[in-house]
Amino acid sequence: MTFSPLSAAFALAPRLPLRVVMRAAHVGAGVLARRGGAPIERLRANMARLTGEQPSRDLLIAAVRSHIRNYAEELMLGSSRGVPLLEGVSFDRFEALAAASEDGPVVLALGHSGSWDRAGAWVCAHGRGIVTVAEKVEPPSLFERFVALREGLGMEIIGVAKGESVFGSLVERVRGCSVIVPLLADRDISGSGIEVDLGRARALVAAGPAALATKLDRPLFVACITYENETPTGADVRVRCVGPVSVPEELAPGANRVEALTQAWVSEFAAMMAERPQDWHMMQRVFVEDLDPERLARARAEHERKNR
């Protein structure tokens, strides 16, 4: 079996008091932030492109702590010691989102921000079903633990590998079902993403939310998840939800509805995220100027092929 620090954390963390785990995550994140390295520098650059300003040292440390806090909370959610995490969650316009899902699926575009699993657990605890897609990670046993944890909270997970598409399967699974379909889409892993304005720069994001909403003719909402009232031993979670997101029925000649809808939700997300950039857990290359030119060319070619 391949050793993974996360696998070890899965085994150890749920045996410890919640306050101890969160305190350890807070301290450890501070050490990682001060040590620096490529992921921290990528996080810094992404925050700067989102807001147009270089983050201060304190803001960067806060960003790393937010990132690690999310992992710590996820590890604890599957344990009885993590039950208090379902408290301290506020969800703006949840009633509108829930109502939109009464007669069929509603799509919810998300970014890698705040604590999305904690928010998802809260939604399930409040009587709404969730079907979502999760990127497969290595080793497979670790991914299986993530899936088991989320399914234990009430979510249904469809796994997807890099370069793979599960769009058709997702369409058939949720068609006609009264469920919420949250999709993390601020980073493209399919190789055929859509270029948009994200904050102050061009970025490549996933087409999934807009494509699914368009295919099913269902509403598309967008949410930004952030932390509030942070302490060394925990924080509250706020979900700001906007929607349904729309574009003009009559688009300009040559305009693509999925592209327009994608830009619409990304603009809403970026505006909310820029108010709390430290809660955007983006340590990967997402902005066009950072992407490998060959990969970007392939994505553009694939996108053009699909839209002929």
Secondary structure, DSSP 8 states (H G I E B T S, - for coil): ----HHHHHHHHGGGS-HHHHHHHHHHHHHHHHHH--HHHHHHHHHHHHHHSS---HHHHHHHHHHHHHHHHHHHHHTSGGGGGGGSSEEETTHHHHHHHTTTS-EEEEE-SBS-HHHHHHHHHHTT-EEEEEEE--SSHHHHHHHHHHHHHTTEEEEEE-TT---HHHHHHHHTT--EEEEEE-SS--SS--EEEEETTEEEEE-SHHHHHHHHHT--EEEEEEEEEEEETTEEEEEEEEE------SS--TT--HHHHHHHHHHHHHHHHHTTSGGGB---S--BGGGS-HHHHHHHHHHHHHHT-
